[in-house]
């Protein structure tokens, strides 16, 4: 099915984000998020410094922009023992090497939404986390009013673990956040059997 805002049938491919994506990545973040990110964040993403990332591109774009970002996900590996969810994991505390993958940002250009791109990008992160034997979970925060994102993570079997009051400060106003977790490699909630 062709999205009514796209005049062609898209052929979506996924690849790592690279330095030539910098300007487009900054523009999409500015369009998608109410939070402004520092230039150091974008440099870390495009250069793969402490951040892993995937880009979605439409290889069938007729305008010569077949390698331009239309979506992305960025993530960071965090030691489980140092994370804010250490209390939510059933893990061996003697294994100091156990990690988590924290999703930093996820976005899709408006014209390409509702085509499964965000789902595919999240699957890339889950596949990556699952390939790390010491990784126990993928987790993220969602601002409380972002109902499409909340629906997406719930549909993808992420568990909503906590509501964090006043987590985000945007333009002088506080907003709540939900903390979502997806367990991998035997990681599980302390409430699990």
C-alpha positions as CSV (number, residue, x, y, z in Angstrom):
1,X,0.0,0.0,0.0
2,X,1.4,3.4,-1.0
3,X,1.3,6.2,1.6
4,X,-0.9,9.0,0.2
5,X,1.9,11.5,1.0
6,X,4.4,9.5,-1.0
7,X,4.0,9.5,-4.8
8,X,5.8,6.2,-5.3
9,X,6.0,2.7,-3.7
10,X,8.9,3.0,-1.2
11,X,11.7,0.5,-1.0
12,X,13.0,0.9,2.5
13,X,16.5,-0.3,3.4
14,X,18.4,-0.1,6.7
15,X,22.0,0.8,7.2
16,X,24.3,2.4,9.9
17,X,24.2,6.2,10.2
18,X,27.3,7.7,8.7
19,X,29.0,11.2,8.7
20,X,27.3,12.3,5.5
21,X,23.9,12.0,7.3
22,X,24.8,14.7,9.9
23,X,22.7,17.6,8.4
24,X,19.7,15.5,7.7
25,X,19.9,13.8,11.1
26,X,19.9,17.2,12.8
27,X,17.0,18.5,10.7
28,X,14.8,15.4,11.4
29,X,15.6,15.6,15.2
30,X,14.6,19.3,15.1
31,X,11.3,18.4,13.3
32,X,10.4,15.4,15.5
33,X,11.5,16.2,19.0
34,X,10.6,19.0,21.4
35,X,14.0,18.6,23.0
36,X,17.0,20.2,21.4
37,X,20.2,18.1,21.2
38,X,23.7,19.4,21.4
39,X,26.0,19.1,18.4
40,X,28.2,16.7,20.4
41,X,25.3,14.2,20.4
42,X,25.0,14.3,16.6
43,X,28.8,14.0,16.2
44,X,28.8,10.9,18.4
45,X,26.0,9.4,16.4
46,X,27.4,9.9,12.9
47,X,30.9,8.9,14.0
48,X,29.8,5.9,16.0
49,X,31.4,7.2,19.2
50,X,29.7,5.4,22.1
51,X,26.4,5.4,20.1
52,X,25.1,2.6,17.8
53,X,22.6,3.6,15.1
54,X,20.5,2.5,12.2
55,X,19.2,4.6,9.4
56,X,16.1,4.0,7.2
57,X,16.4,5.1,3.6
58,X,14.1,4.9,0.6
59,X,16.1,3.4,-2.2
60,X,13.3,4.1,-4.7
61,X,13.1,7.9,-4.3
62,X,12.9,9.3,-7.8
63,X,14.5,12.6,-6.7
64,X,18.1,11.3,-6.5
65,X,17.9,11.2,-2.7
66,X,17.8,7.4,-2.4
67,X,20.4,7.4,0.4
68,X,18.9,10.2,2.5
69,X,17.6,9.4,5.9
70,X,13.9,9.0,6.3
71,X,14.1,7.4,9.8
72,X,16.6,6.5,12.4
73,X,17.2,5.0,15.8
74,X,20.1,5.7,18.1
75,X,21.2,3.7,21.2
76,X,23.9,3.3,23.7
77,X,25.2,0.3,25.7
78,X,25.1,0.8,29.5
79,X,26.4,-1.4,32.3
80,X,23.4,-3.0,34.0
81,X,24.8,-2.3,37.5
82,X,25.0,1.5,36.7
83,X,21.6,1.8,35.1
84,X,18.4,3.3,36.5
85,X,16.7,-0.1,36.0
86,X,19.2,-2.3,37.9
87,X,16.5,-2.9,40.5
88,X,14.1,-4.2,37.8
89,X,16.4,-6.9,36.5
90,X,17.0,-10.3,37.8
91,X,20.7,-10.7,37.1
92,X,23.8,-12.1,38.7
93,X,25.3,-9.1,40.6
94,X,28.7,-10.9,40.5
95,X,28.6,-10.4,36.7
96,X,29.7,-6.8,36.4
97,X,29.9,-7.1,32.6
98,X,26.2,-7.4,32.1
99,X,24.8,-4.6,29.9
100,X,21.6,-3.0,28.6
101,X,20.9,-1.2,25.4
102,X,19.3,2.2,26.0
103,X,17.3,3.7,23.0
104,X,18.2,7.4,22.9
105,X,16.1,8.6,19.9
106,X,13.8,7.1,17.3
107,X,12.2,9.1,14.5
108,X,10.6,8.8,11.1
109,X,9.9,11.6,8.6
110,X,6.2,12.5,8.6
111,X,5.6,11.4,5.0
112,X,6.9,7.9,5.8
113,X,5.1,7.2,9.1
114,X,2.7,4.2,9.5
115,X,4.7,2.1,7.0
116,X,6.4,-0.1,9.7
117,X,9.7,1.7,9.6
118,X,9.8,2.5,13.4
119,X,9.0,-1.2,14.1
120,X,11.8,-2.4,11.8
121,X,14.3,0.0,13.4
122,X,13.3,-1.2,16.9
123,X,13.7,-4.8,15.7
124,X,17.3,-3.9,14.6
125,X,18.0,-2.7,18.1
126,X,16.5,-5.8,19.7
127,X,18.4,-8.1,17.3
128,X,21.6,-6.2,18.2
129,X,21.0,-6.4,21.9
130,X,20.2,-10.1,21.6
131,X,23.5,-10.7,19.8
132,X,25.4,-9.5,22.9
133,X,25.4,-12.4,25.3
134,X,25.8,-10.2,28.4
135,X,23.0,-7.9,27.4
136,X,19.8,-8.3,29.6
137,X,17.4,-5.7,28.1
138,X,16.6,-2.8,25.8
139,X,15.0,0.1,27.5
140,X,13.8,3.7,26.8
141,X,11.7,6.6,28.0
142,X,8.6,7.9,26.3
143,X,7.0,11.3,27.1
144,X,3.6,10.6,28.6
145,X,1.6,12.3,25.8
146,X,3.2,10.5,22.9
147,X,0.4,8.0,22.4
148,X,1.6,6.6,19.1
149,X,5.0,5.7,20.6
150,X,3.4,4.2,23.7
151,X,1.2,2.1,21.4
152,X,4.2,1.0,19.3
153,X,6.3,-0.2,22.3
154,X,3.3,-1.9,23.9
155,X,2.5,-3.7,20.6
156,X,6.2,-4.8,20.4
157,X,6.0,-6.4,23.8
158,X,7.9,-3.8,25.8
159,X,6.8,-3.7,29.4
160,X,5.8,-0.3,30.8
161,X,7.6,-0.4,34.2
162,X,7.3,3.0,35.7
163,X,5.8,6.5,35.3
164,X,8.4,9.0,36.1
165,X,6.9,12.3,37.2
166,X,8.5,15.5,35.8
167,X,11.2,13.5,34.0
168,X,11.4,15.9,31.0
169,X,11.8,19.7,31.2
170,X,10.8,21.3,28.0
171,X,10.6,25.1,27.6
172,X,10.3,25.5,31.4
173,X,7.5,22.9,31.8
174,X,7.8,19.4,33.3
175,X,6.3,16.4,31.6
176,X,6.0,12.8,32.9
177,X,7.7,9.9,31.2
178,X,7.0,6.2,30.9
179,X,9.9,3.7,31.3
180,X,9.6,0.8,28.9
181,X,11.7,-2.4,29.0
182,X,12.2,-5.3,26.6
183,X,14.0,-8.3,28.1
184,X,16.6,-10.3,26.1
185,X,19.0,-13.1,26.7
186,X,17.2,-14.4,29.8
187,X,16.9,-11.0,31.4
188,X,13.6,-10.6,33.1
189,X,11.7,-8.6,35.6
190,X,12.1,-9.6,39.3
191,X,8.3,-10.2,39.3
192,X,8.7,-12.9,36.6
193,X,8.7,-16.6,37.7
